[in-house]
Amino acid sequence: MSGASRRGFLLGGAGVALGAIPGGQAHADPMPPVGHGAHAAHGGGVNGPTFRGTVDHAANGFNPTEILRSFDYGKTSKLPNGRTLREWEIVAADREIEVAPGVRFPSWTFNGRVPGPTLRCKAGDRLRVRFVNGSAHPHTMHFHGIHPAEMDGVPGVGRGVIEPGGEFVYEFDAEPFGIHLYHCHVGPLAEHIARGLYGTFIIDPPQGRPKADELVMVMNGYNTTFDAQGNQLYAVNGIPFHYMHEPVQVQRGQLVRIYLANILEYDPINSFHLHGNFFDYFPTGTRLEPSEYTDTVVQAQGQRGICELRFPYPGKYMFHAHKSEFADLGWMGFFEVTE
């Protein structure tokens, strides 16, 4: 799908997404960008596009600001050999969410949110994930990492597909350390992921990492027309433009660690660019030494990494995809650095 076609689903390049949304609701009232009136037909004016107003986070059941620093360490106990056992219950459910003001999307969720909960553990822990399929569709959980074949969560291997009403316990050791993903692996795979069935899976190294203000940023999109020809909205942590309205709050001089993951469907690559600052980048987080010092990284779907930096100056610093179309359709925000 061409950029012009995708932008056609946003009035004024920023007002509100349109499109045939099966099972959902497309709201077509014009919403020009704040301060630019109806003259924003070609990209939202000099300040760029954003939404007038915000979505109802309470009705959605999740807030991207809270997702930033939400880590689920599971229920812990000790095995007879002294190892730590971590247990989680993850429920797949069909849920309509508001992805832009007045625009509702029929998502498929893990534990009622997009992205799903950030599961966190330490290398060597024993992990036990009870997956319950409360959706009307067959699903699985596939974890990136090292594990036995029967725990891979793909059709035709081990338990395979978990039908509606079914459940299964995935159990394996946490390795290797780094930032990983989990997602449904039922076909059509692109739709199951694009609908919202994905989340971050962090394995800390045995010695841990230096203390930091840690943030999770999952890059995603929404194909609201369900034509598998591209996305009409792009986001970080589920809601387009969210961090324009609620900038990410960090402190000057404090080490900030960003767990960055790309789970975008229907586009081959995504990127992350930070204004006015550089960061150390650790691809996949599986090594303790950075690979580069940069302000922009590119990730293919499923790639992820860790960005570490200290902001030397206070103020507001934009971050966004360094592909203008993605940024104009929701993938942008601000860090707000304070003393």
C-alpha positions as CSV (number, residue, x, y, z in Angstrom):
1,M,0.0,0.0,0.0
2,S,1.4,3.4,-0.9
3,G,2.0,6.1,1.8
4,A,-0.7,8.2,0.3
5,S,-3.2,5.4,0.6
6,R,-2.3,4.8,4.2
7,R,-2.5,8.5,5.1
8,G,-6.0,8.5,3.5
9,F,-7.2,6.8,6.6
10,L,-6.3,9.9,8.7
11,L,-8.2,13.1,8.2
12,G,-5.7,16.0,7.8
13,G,-2.9,13.5,8.3
14,A,-3.7,13.4,12.0
15,G,-7.3,13.6,12.9
16,V,-8.8,10.2,13.1
17,A,-8.3,6.8,11.5
18,L,-10.9,5.5,9.1
19,G,-11.5,2.1,7.6
20,A,-13.6,-1.0,7.6
21,I,-12.9,-2.5,11.0
22,P,-14.6,-5.9,11.2
23,G,-16.3,-6.2,14.6
24,G,-15.3,-2.7,15.5
25,Q,-16.4,0.8,14.9
26,A,-14.9,3.4,12.6
27,H,-15.6,7.0,13.7
28,A,-15.4,9.6,11.0
29,D,-15.8,13.0,12.8
30,P,-13.0,15.4,11.7
31,M,-10.4,16.1,14.3
32,P,-7.8,18.5,13.0
33,P,-4.5,18.7,14.8
34,V,-4.5,21.1,17.8
35,G,-3.8,24.7,16.7
36,H,-4.0,24.0,12.9
37,G,-7.7,23.9,12.2
38,A,-8.9,22.5,8.9
39,H,-5.8,23.7,6.9
40,A,-3.9,20.6,7.9
41,A,-4.8,18.5,4.9
42,H,-1.1,17.8,4.0
43,G,0.5,16.4,7.1
44,G,-0.9,18.3,10.1
45,G,0.8,21.7,9.8
46,V,4.3,22.9,10.9
47,N,4.2,21.2,14.3
48,G,3.3,17.8,12.7
49,P,0.3,15.6,13.3
50,T,-1.1,14.3,16.5
51,F,-4.6,13.5,17.9
52,R,-6.9,16.1,19.4
53,G,-7.8,14.4,22.7
54,T,-6.8,10.9,23.9
55,V,-8.2,7.5,24.1
56,D,-10.0,6.1,27.2
57,H,-7.2,4.2,28.9
58,A,-9.5,3.0,31.7
59,A,-11.9,1.5,29.2
60,N,-9.0,-0.1,27.4
61,G,-7.7,-1.6,30.6
62,F,-4.1,-0.5,30.1
63,N,-2.1,2.7,29.9
64,P,1.1,3.0,27.8
65,T,2.7,5.2,30.5
66,E,2.2,2.4,33.0
67,I,3.4,-0.3,30.5
68,L,6.8,1.5,30.3
69,R,7.8,0.4,33.8
70,S,5.6,-2.6,34.4
71,F,7.6,-5.8,34.9
72,D,5.9,-9.1,35.8
73,Y,8.3,-11.3,37.8
74,G,5.6,-14.0,38.3
75,K,5.0,-16.0,41.4
76,T,8.3,-17.3,42.8
77,S,9.2,-20.4,44.8
78,K,12.2,-22.7,45.3
79,L,12.6,-26.0,43.6
80,P,14.2,-28.9,45.6
81,N,17.5,-28.3,43.9
82,G,17.4,-24.7,45.1
83,R,16.6,-23.1,41.7
84,T,14.0,-20.4,41.4
85,L,10.7,-21.4,39.9
86,R,8.7,-18.6,38.3
87,E,5.0,-19.1,37.4
88,W,2.6,-17.0,35.4
89,E,-0.9,-17.4,34.1
90,I,-1.5,-15.8,30.7
91,V,-5.1,-15.6,29.2
92,A,-5.8,-14.9,25.6
93,A,-9.0,-13.0,25.1
94,D,-10.8,-11.1,22.3
95,R,-11.2,-7.4,23.3
96,E,-12.2,-4.3,21.5
97,I,-9.8,-1.4,22.3
98,E,-9.7,2.2,21.4
99,V,-6.6,2.8,19.4
100,A,-7.3,6.5,18.5
101,P,-10.0,8.9,19.7
102,G,-13.3,7.3,18.6
103,V,-11.6,4.5,16.7
104,R,-12.1,1.0,18.0
105,F,-10.1,-2.1,17.0
106,P,-11.1,-5.7,17.6
107,S,-7.9,-6.9,19.2
108,W,-6.7,-10.3,20.5
109,T,-4.9,-9.8,23.7
110,F,-2.7,-11.5,26.3
111,N,-4.1,-10.6,29.8
112,G,-6.3,-7.9,28.3
113,R,-3.6,-5.5,27.0
114,V,-1.6,-4.7,23.9
115,P,1.3,-5.4,24.2
116,G,0.9,-8.3,26.7
117,P,2.6,-8.2,30.1
118,T,6.4,-7.9,30.2
119,L,7.6,-11.2,31.7
120,R,10.9,-11.0,33.6
121,C,13.2,-13.5,35.1
122,K,16.9,-14.3,35.6
123,A,19.1,-16.6,33.6
124,G,18.8,-20.2,34.9
125,D,15.4,-19.8,36.5
126,R,12.8,-22.5,35.7
127,L,9.8,-20.9,34.0
128,R,6.3,-22.3,34.1
129,V,3.6,-20.4,32.0
130,R,0.0,-21.6,32.2
131,F,-1.6,-20.5,29.0
132,V,-5.4,-20.3,29.0
133,N,-7.2,-19.7,25.7
134,G,-10.3,-17.6,26.5
135,S,-10.5,-16.4,22.9
136,A,-12.9,-17.6,20.2
137,H,-9.9,-18.4,18.1
138,P,-7.1,-21.0,18.3
139,H,-3.8,-19.6,19.7
140,T,-0.4,-20.6,21.1
141,M,2.4,-18.9,23.0
142,H,5.8,-19.0,21.2
143,F,8.8,-17.8,23.2
144,H,12.0,-16.6,21.6
145,G,14.9,-18.2,23.4
146,I,16.3,-21.7,24.0
147,H,13.9,-24.5,24.9
148,P,12.7,-28.1,24.0
149,A,10.8,-28.5,20.8
150,E,7.6,-29.5,22.6
151,M,7.6,-26.1,24.3
152,D,7.9,-24.1,21.1
153,G,4.2,-23.2,20.7
154,V,3.9,-24.0,17.0
155,P,1.3,-26.0,15.2
156,G,2.0,-29.7,14.8
157,V,4.8,-29.9,17.5
158,G,4.2,-31.0,21.0
159,R,0.8,-29.8,22.2
160,G,0.6,-27.6,19.1
161,V,-2.5,-25.4,18.7
162,I,-4.5,-24.6,21.8
163,E,-8.2,-24.5,20.8
164,P,-10.7,-22.1,22.4
165,G,-11.4,-23.1,26.0
166,G,-8.2,-25.2,26.2
167,E,-5.0,-24.6,28.2
168,F,-1.4,-25.7,28.3
169,V,1.6,-25.3,30.5
170,Y,4.8,-24.2,28.8
171,E,7.8,-25.0,31.0
172,F,11.5,-24.4,30.2
173,D,14.7,-22.9,31.6
174,A,15.4,-19.2,31.1
175,E,18.2,-18.9,28.5
176,P,20.0,-17.0,27.1
177,F,19.9,-13.7,28.9
178,G,18.7,-10.7,26.9
179,I,15.5,-9.1,25.7
180,H,13.2,-11.5,23.8
181,L,9.6,-11.7,22.6
182,Y,6.7,-14.0,22.9
183,H,3.7,-14.1,20.5
184,C,1.1,-16.4,19.1
185,H,2.3,-18.7,16.3
186,V,-1.0,-19.8,14.7
187,G,-1.7,-19.1,11.1
188,P,-2.3,-16.7,9.5
189,L,0.6,-15.7,11.6
190,A,0.6,-12.0,10.5
191,E,-3.0,-11.5,11.6
192,H,-2.5,-13.2,15.0
193,I,0.4,-11.0,15.8
194,A,-1.0,-7.8,14.3
195,R,-4.2,-8.2,16.3
196,G,-2.1,-7.8,19.5
197,L,-0.9,-11.2,20.6
198,Y,2.7,-10.3,21.6
199,G,4.8,-9.2,24.5
200,T,8.3,-8.7,25.8
201,F,10.2,-11.4,27.6
202,I,13.3,-10.3,29.5
203,I,16.0,-12.6,31.0
204,D,18.4,-10.8,33.2
205,P,22.1,-11.9,33.2
206,P,23.2,-13.9,36.3
207,Q,25.1,-10.9,37.7
208,G,22.4,-8.4,36.8
209,R,22.9,-5.1,35.1
210,P,23.8,-1.7,36.6
211,K,21.0,0.1,38.3
212,A,18.9,2.2,35.9
213,D,15.6,3.7,35.2
214,E,14.3,0.9,33.0
215,L,11.7,1.3,30.2
216,V,10.0,-1.1,27.8
217,M,9.1,0.1,24.4
218,V,7.4,-2.3,22.0
219,M,7.0,-0.9,18.4
220,N,3.7,-2.0,16.9
221,G,1.0,-1.0,14.3
222,Y,-2.6,-1.5,13.4
223,N,-3.9,-2.6,10.0
224,T,-7.4,-1.2,10.6
225,T,-8.6,-2.2,7.1
226,F,-7.6,-5.9,7.6
227,D,-6.3,-6.0,4.0
228,A,-2.8,-7.1,5.0
229,Q,-1.4,-4.3,2.8
230,G,0.1,-2.1,5.4
231,N,-0.8,-0.2,8.6
232,Q,-3.0,2.8,9.1
233,L,-1.6,3.5,12.6
234,Y,1.8,3.0,14.2
235,A,2.6,3.1,17.9
236,V,4.9,2.3,20.9
237,N,3.3,0.3,23.6
238,G,-0.1,0.1,22.0
239,I,-1.5,3.6,21.5
240,P,-0.4,6.0,18.7
241,F,0.9,9.5,19.8
242,H,0.5,8.6,23.4
243,Y,3.9,9.9,24.5
244,M,3.2,13.2,22.7
245,H,0.4,13.7,25.2
246,E,2.2,12.1,28.2
247,P,6.0,12.5,27.7
248,V,8.2,9.9,29.2
249,Q,9.5,11.3,32.5
250,V,13.3,10.8,33.2
251,Q,15.9,12.5,35.4
252,R,19.0,14.3,34.1
253,G,22.2,12.3,34.6
254,Q,20.4,9.1,35.6
255,L,21.2,5.9,33.6
256,V,18.2,5.1,31.4
257,R,17.8,1.6,30.0
258,I,15.3,1.1,27.1
259,Y,14.3,-2.4,26.2
260,L,13.3,-1.9,22.6
261,A,11.5,-4.5,20.5
262,N,9.9,-4.4,17.0
263,I,6.8,-6.6,16.5
264,L,5.4,-4.6,13.6
265,E,3.6,-6.6,10.9
266,Y,3.1,-5.7,7.2
267,D,6.2,-3.5,7.1
268,P,9.7,-5.1,6.7
269,I,11.6,-2.8,9.1
270,N,11.1,-0.2,11.8
271,S,13.5,2.2,13.5
272,F,14.1,4.3,16.7
273,H,15.6,7.7,16.6
274,L,16.3,9.9,19.6
275,H,16.8,13.6,19.3
276,G,19.6,15.6,20.9
277,N,21.3,12.5,22.5
278,F,23.2,9.3,21.7
279,F,23.0,5.9,23.3
280,D,24.9,2.6,23.6
281,Y,23.2,-0.1,21.8
282,F,23.2,-3.8,22.8
283,P,21.6,-6.0,20.0
284,T,19.3,-8.6,21.6
285,G,20.9,-7.8,25.0
286,T,22.8,-11.1,24.9
287,R,26.2,-9.4,25.3
288,L,27.3,-7.0,28.0
289,E,29.3,-4.8,25.7
290,P,27.5,-2.4,23.3
291,S,27.9,-2.8,19.6
292,E,27.7,0.9,18.7
293,Y,27.1,4.4,20.0
294,T,24.4,6.0,18.0
295,D,21.1,8.0,17.9
296,T,19.3,5.7,15.5
297,V,18.8,1.9,15.2
298,V,16.9,-0.1,12.6
299,Q,15.2,-3.4,13.5
300,A,13.5,-6.0,11.3
301,Q,10.4,-7.6,12.7
302,G,11.3,-9.7,15.7
303,Q,14.6,-7.9,16.3
304,R,15.2,-6.2,19.6
305,G,17.9,-4.6,21.7
306,I,18.8,-2.5,24.7
307,C,19.6,1.3,24.5
308,E,21.4,2.8,27.5
309,L,22.1,6.5,28.0
310,R,22.2,9.4,30.4
311,F,20.5,12.7,29.4
312,P,23.0,15.5,30.1
313,Y,20.6,18.4,29.7
314,P,17.0,19.0,30.9
315,G,14.2,19.6,28.4
316,K,12.0,17.8,26.0
317,Y,13.5,15.4,23.5
318,M,11.5,13.9,20.7
319,F,11.8,10.2,19.7
320,H,10.3,8.6,16.7
321,A,10.6,6.1,13.8
322,H,13.1,7.6,11.4
323,K,10.6,6.9,8.6
324,S,8.4,9.9,8.3
325,E,5.3,8.0,7.4
326,F,5.4,5.9,10.5
327,A,6.0,9.0,12.7
328,D,3.2,10.9,11.0
329,L,0.8,8.0,11.7
330,G,1.5,7.8,15.4
331,W,5.0,6.5,16.1
332,M,6.5,9.5,17.9
333,G,6.7,10.9,21.4
334,F,8.8,12.9,23.9
335,F,11.2,12.3,26.7
336,E,10.9,15.0,29.4
337,V,14.1,15.4,31.3
338,T,14.0,17.1,34.7
339,E,16.6,17.9,37.4
